[in-house]
Amino acid sequence: MQRTTLILIIILLVKFVSFGQDNNKPISKLEFHSVSFSILDFYITNKTGGVSFKADVSFDKDVHIIKFQALTSVEYQIFASYLEIISELNLYYGREFSLNNWLYYDIYGGLGFFKINNLYNINNNKSTTIGFPIQNRLRLQTKKKFGGGFQFQVNLNTLRIVYSPGFFLQWTF
């Protein structure tokens, strides 16, 4: 029974691969899509808030976009008994939609590493978890390769939900 199942799976895979190959179409490969960074970014949680910095690089294959993002946020308090630093490393899948020839809407969802570090605590508490980031962007393409706009990001995780609105600049390849 197991042998028959294995043979059936192999035959189906061979059929899918052979039908999936179209010799008339050129093979598309993963290419650089863009690099962007935040210029004025904030973060907000139910307990604190502060300033944030994001940088990302993205790759595309046809209309599919894969993005790697690094984010760090520092709490803003003048007289504080503690200071929190939030760090994220995220991997996104997303799409961009052209609203017209100079206005684009980008949406991404993904999986990431989320870490909160409390610096002034005696125990120097560090908490890490897996987060589910979601990002929306409204981008003005001012030149063929340069653009900027407003982005809103949320990271859903078990430690603390973090909202991060701000502005960004993007260089598209």
Residue frames relative to the residue before (quaternion, step in Angstrom):
aa qw qx qy qz dx dy dz
M 1.0000 0.0000 0.0000 0.0000 0.00 0.00 0.00
Q 0.6737 0.4841 -0.2975 0.4725 3.59 0.91 -0.89
R 0.6392 0.5284 -0.3216 0.4570 3.55 1.04 -0.79
T 0.6465 0.5124 -0.3135 0.4704 3.61 0.97 -0.80
T 0.6452 0.5147 -0.3155 0.4682 3.58 0.99 -0.82
L 0.6540 0.5142 -0.3049 0.4636 3.57 0.96 -0.88
I 0.6553 0.4981 -0.3110 0.4752 3.61 0.94 -0.84
L 0.6442 0.5206 -0.3178 0.4615 3.61 0.98 -0.80
I 0.6492 0.5072 -0.3140 0.4719 3.61 0.97 -0.82
I 0.6491 0.5088 -0.3180 0.4676 3.61 0.96 -0.83
I 0.6505 0.5061 -0.3210 0.4665 3.62 0.92 -0.83
L 0.6604 0.5007 -0.3130 0.4640 3.62 0.93 -0.84
L 0.6480 0.5133 -0.3235 0.4604 3.59 0.97 -0.79
V 0.6411 0.5131 -0.3240 0.4699 3.59 0.97 -0.82
K 0.6500 0.5154 -0.3146 0.4615 3.60 0.96 -0.81
F 0.6679 0.4954 -0.3087 0.4617 3.60 0.90 -0.91
V 0.6629 0.4984 -0.3115 0.4639 3.59 0.93 -0.84
S 0.6858 0.4831 -0.3039 0.4516 3.61 0.87 -0.86
F 0.6855 0.4499 -0.2947 0.4908 3.63 1.00 -0.70
G 0.6439 0.5471 -0.3197 0.4287 3.58 1.14 -0.58
Q 0.6519 0.4988 -0.3215 0.4720 3.60 1.18 -0.32
D 0.0386 -0.7769 0.6283 -0.0148 3.53 -0.75 1.12
N 0.3286 -0.7928 0.4823 0.1757 3.56 -0.37 1.21
N 0.6147 0.5679 -0.3536 0.4180 3.63 1.16 -0.32
K 0.6806 0.4628 -0.2874 0.4900 3.59 1.16 -0.48
P 0.4410 -0.6620 0.5201 0.3112 3.61 -1.00 0.72
I 0.4945 -0.6514 0.4901 0.3014 3.56 -1.11 0.70
S 0.2294 -0.7640 0.5867 0.1396 3.58 -0.73 1.05
K 0.1543 -0.7906 0.5884 0.0702 3.54 -1.07 0.75
L 0.6401 -0.5151 0.4057 0.4005 3.53 -1.31 0.26
E 0.0064 -0.8064 0.5892 -0.0494 3.57 -0.74 1.10
F 0.6151 -0.5203 0.4264 0.4112 3.56 -1.26 0.36
H 0.2093 -0.7765 0.5830 0.1160 3.56 -0.98 0.86
S 0.7788 -0.2444 0.2100 0.5382 3.58 0.67 -1.09
V 0.2046 -0.6991 0.6638 0.1698 3.48 -1.48 0.18
S 0.0687 0.8072 -0.5839 0.0528 3.58 -0.88 0.84
F 0.0655 -0.7736 0.6285 0.0459 3.52 -1.32 0.39
S 0.5072 -0.6495 0.4763 0.3066 3.54 -1.21 0.54
I 0.2481 -0.7697 0.5698 0.1461 3.55 -1.11 0.70
L 0.7679 0.0103 -0.0052 0.6405 3.58 1.18 -0.53
D 0.1609 0.8088 -0.5311 0.1948 3.54 -0.12 1.31
F 0.1339 -0.7793 0.6101 0.0508 3.55 -1.10 0.76
Y 0.1476 -0.7502 0.6210 0.1725 3.52 -1.30 0.15
I 0.1216 -0.7811 0.6122 0.0194 3.52 -1.13 0.77
T 0.0056 -0.7540 0.6568 0.0116 3.55 -1.02 0.88
N 0.6732 -0.4694 0.3534 0.4490 3.57 -1.25 -0.12
K 0.7349 0.4030 -0.2300 0.4945 3.63 1.21 -0.37
T 0.8311 0.0902 0.0140 0.5486 3.60 0.88 -0.89
G 0.1356 -0.7522 0.6321 0.1273 3.50 -1.40 -0.15
G 0.1012 0.8121 -0.5698 0.0749 3.55 -1.20 0.30
V 0.6148 -0.5211 0.4318 0.4049 3.50 -1.30 -0.39
S 0.1703 -0.7982 0.5770 0.0320 3.51 -1.15 0.71
F 0.1105 -0.7644 0.6288 0.0896 3.57 -1.24 0.47
K 0.0677 -0.7916 0.6073 0.0012 3.56 -0.92 1.00
A 0.0306 0.7508 -0.6597 -0.0080 3.52 -1.21 0.62
D 0.0361 0.8116 -0.5816 0.0430 3.57 -1.00 0.79
V 0.1702 -0.7195 0.6608 0.1292 3.48 -1.39 0.37
S 0.0852 -0.8156 0.5719 0.0199 3.56 -0.92 0.89
F 0.2215 -0.7447 0.6227 0.0929 3.49 -1.29 0.66
D 0.1296 -0.8029 0.5747 0.0909 3.56 -1.12 0.56
K 0.0844 -0.7190 0.6862 0.0713 3.47 -1.37 0.47
D 0.7913 -0.1171 -0.0121 0.6000 3.53 -0.25 1.37
V 0.8002 -0.2415 0.1826 0.5176 3.64 -0.59 -1.05
H 0.5729 0.5976 -0.3675 0.4239 3.60 1.29 -0.10
I 0.1190 -0.8015 0.5853 0.0288 3.58 -0.86 1.02
I 0.1322 -0.7510 0.6449 0.0509 3.54 -1.00 0.99
K 0.0411 -0.8249 0.5633 -0.0224 3.58 -0.72 1.07
F 0.1870 -0.7326 0.6449 0.1116 3.56 -1.16 0.82
Q 0.0185 -0.8220 0.5679 -0.0373 3.58 -0.75 1.04
A 0.1333 -0.7378 0.6556 0.0899 3.54 -1.18 0.75
L 0.0242 -0.7976 0.6015 -0.0375 3.56 -0.91 0.96
T 0.0236 0.7664 -0.6419 -0.0103 3.54 -1.09 0.72
S 0.0835 -0.7920 0.6047 0.0048 3.56 -1.01 0.87
V 0.1359 -0.7747 0.6147 0.0586 3.54 -1.07 0.81
E 0.4700 -0.6835 0.4914 0.2654 3.51 -0.91 0.98
Y 0.2511 -0.7676 0.5745 0.1333 3.56 -1.04 0.80
Q 0.2862 0.7110 -0.5974 0.2359 3.57 -0.41 1.29
I 0.4103 -0.7262 0.4939 0.2456 3.57 -0.90 0.89
F 0.7887 0.1077 -0.0487 0.6033 3.59 0.77 -0.99
A 0.1809 0.8111 -0.5277 0.1755 3.57 0.14 1.26
S 0.3992 -0.6939 0.5448 0.2495 3.53 -1.17 0.63
Y 0.7744 0.1381 -0.1067 0.6082 3.56 1.29 -0.13
L 0.1635 -0.7610 0.6205 0.0958 3.54 -1.27 0.43
E 0.1655 -0.8039 0.5666 0.0721 3.54 -0.72 1.07
I 0.1119 -0.7422 0.6571 0.0690 3.50 -1.15 0.77
I 0.1496 -0.7810 0.6033 0.0602 3.55 -0.81 1.06
S 0.0497 -0.7861 0.6160 0.0041 3.57 -0.92 0.94
E 0.0352 -0.7858 0.6175 0.0020 3.54 -1.12 0.78
L 0.0593 -0.7185 0.6898 0.0659 3.51 -1.27 0.65
N 0.0156 -0.8453 0.5299 -0.0667 3.56 -0.44 1.24
L 0.1713 -0.7276 0.6551 0.1100 3.51 -1.26 0.64
Y 0.0996 -0.8263 0.5544 -0.0070 3.56 -0.66 1.19
Y 0.1510 -0.6849 0.6921 0.1706 3.47 -1.44 0.31
G 0.1602 0.8204 -0.5363 0.1164 3.57 -0.88 0.84
R 0.3037 -0.7120 0.6041 0.1894 3.49 -1.43 -0.04
E 0.2139 -0.7345 0.6183 0.1804 3.53 -1.26 0.39
F 0.1779 -0.7818 0.5941 0.0646 3.52 -1.05 0.86
S 0.3200 -0.7506 0.5525 0.1701 3.55 -0.81 1.03
L 0.2471 -0.7722 0.5712 0.1280 3.57 -0.64 1.14
N 0.7261 -0.1650 0.0584 0.6650 3.54 1.30 -0.55
N 0.7549 -0.4219 0.2259 0.4485 3.64 -1.14 -0.14
W 0.7743 0.3022 -0.1970 0.5199 3.65 1.18 -0.10
L 0.7156 0.3889 -0.2402 0.5282 3.63 1.26 -0.10
Y 0.0335 -0.8113 0.5820 -0.0439 3.57 -0.76 1.13
Y 0.1935 -0.7331 0.6392 0.1285 3.53 -1.27 0.59
D 0.0875 -0.7968 0.5978 0.0083 3.57 -0.72 1.12
I 0.0208 -0.7840 0.6203 0.0079 3.57 -1.02 0.79
Y 0.0376 -0.8010 0.5959 -0.0441 3.56 -0.95 1.02
G 0.0217 -0.7570 0.6523 0.0302 3.53 -1.24 0.57
G 0.1143 0.8402 -0.5210 0.0980 3.57 -0.98 0.63
L 0.4764 -0.6128 0.5579 0.2935 3.44 -1.39 -0.51
G 0.0860 0.8349 -0.5378 0.0796 3.58 -0.92 0.78
F 0.5027 -0.5969 0.5420 0.3116 3.48 -1.46 0.16
F 0.0813 -0.8066 0.5854 -0.0115 3.58 -0.77 1.08
K 0.0263 0.8120 -0.5795 0.0647 3.60 -0.82 1.02
I 0.1153 -0.7494 0.6488 0.0638 3.55 -1.07 0.87
N 0.0708 -0.7882 0.6114 0.0055 3.55 -0.86 1.02
N 0.1757 -0.7797 0.5967 0.0716 3.60 -0.67 1.16
L 0.2712 -0.8402 0.4518 0.1279 3.59 -0.20 1.31
Y 0.7689 0.3917 -0.2158 0.4570 3.61 0.86 -0.86
N 0.4646 0.6493 -0.4635 0.3844 3.58 1.22 0.16
I 0.5734 -0.6071 0.4240 0.3505 3.59 -1.01 0.77
N 0.7210 0.4309 -0.2429 0.4853 3.60 0.97 -0.82
N 0.2883 -0.7739 0.5051 0.2507 3.62 1.29 -0.20
N 0.0150 -0.8592 0.5104 -0.0310 3.54 0.79 1.13
K 0.0271 -0.7540 0.6563 0.0037 3.52 -1.00 0.92
S 0.0383 -0.7935 0.6073 -0.0080 3.54 -0.85 0.98
T 0.0347 -0.7999 0.5991 -0.0054 3.56 -0.89 0.93
T 0.0706 0.7748 -0.6259 0.0550 3.51 -1.23 0.57
I 0.5217 -0.5709 0.5133 0.3719 3.51 -1.37 -0.08
G 0.1409 -0.7997 0.5808 0.0582 3.57 -0.93 0.93
F 0.2897 -0.7195 0.6047 0.1808 3.52 -1.32 0.39
P 0.0843 -0.8351 0.5426 0.0334 3.61 0.02 1.26
I 0.1011 -0.7445 0.6579 0.0513 3.53 -1.23 0.70
Q 0.0236 -0.8163 0.5767 -0.0251 3.58 -0.83 0.97
N 0.1054 -0.7544 0.6465 0.0415 3.54 -1.10 0.89
R 0.0403 -0.7974 0.6020 0.0081 3.56 -1.04 0.78
L 0.1319 -0.7188 0.6744 0.1054 3.51 -1.17 0.72
R 0.0547 -0.8515 0.5181 -0.0587 3.56 -0.31 1.33
L 0.2270 -0.7320 0.6305 0.1233 3.53 -1.02 0.95
Q 0.2152 -0.7708 0.5882 0.1170 3.59 -0.61 1.10
T 0.1774 -0.8389 0.5080 0.0817 3.59 -0.02 1.31
K 0.7659 0.0869 -0.0584 0.6344 3.56 1.13 -0.64
K 0.7346 -0.4274 0.2685 0.4534 3.58 -1.25 0.14
K 0.8104 0.2465 -0.1148 0.5189 3.60 0.93 -0.84
F 0.7277 0.4124 -0.2250 0.4998 3.61 1.21 -0.23
G 0.1283 0.7868 -0.5949 0.1026 3.55 -1.01 0.82
G 0.0649 -0.7789 0.6216 0.0517 3.52 -1.32 0.05
G 0.1221 0.8155 -0.5604 0.0778 3.53 -1.23 0.19
F 0.6229 -0.5156 0.4420 0.3882 3.51 -1.32 -0.51
Q 0.0568 -0.7908 0.6090 0.0219 3.57 -1.00 0.86
F 0.1128 -0.7552 0.6419 0.0706 3.52 -1.24 0.62
Q 0.0169 -0.8051 0.5914 -0.0426 3.55 -0.78 1.07
V 0.0559 -0.7591 0.6469 0.0459 3.53 -1.17 0.67
N 0.1611 -0.7608 0.6209 0.0983 3.56 -1.07 0.78
L 0.1707 -0.7862 0.5907 0.0616 3.55 -0.57 1.22
N 0.2075 0.7687 -0.5762 0.1846 3.58 -0.63 1.14
T 0.6488 -0.5555 0.3661 0.3694 3.56 -1.28 0.16
L 0.6445 0.5367 -0.3344 0.4299 3.63 1.15 -0.40
R 0.7656 -0.2248 0.2165 0.5626 3.54 0.72 -1.09
I 0.3585 -0.7095 0.5602 0.2329 3.59 -0.87 0.90
V 0.1131 -0.8120 0.5725 0.0091 3.56 -0.73 1.13
Y 0.1704 -0.7583 0.6246 0.0767 3.56 -0.91 1.04
S 0.0167 -0.8225 0.5675 -0.0326 3.56 -0.92 0.85
P 0.0016 0.7942 -0.6070 0.0275 3.61 -0.16 1.26
G 0.2582 0.7820 -0.5484 0.1449 3.55 -1.17 0.46
F 0.5155 -0.6233 0.5004 0.3087 3.50 -1.40 -0.11
F 0.0999 -0.8084 0.5796 0.0248 3.57 -1.10 0.67
L 0.2578 -0.7014 0.6370 0.1894 3.51 -1.41 0.30
Q 0.0854 -0.8162 0.5715 0.0053 3.59 -0.99 0.84
W 0.1727 -0.7369 0.6468 0.0939 3.52 -1.10 0.87
T 0.1548 -0.8027 0.5738 0.0498 3.57 -0.59 1.20
F 0.3652 -0.7475 0.5164 0.2030 3.58 -0.91 0.92
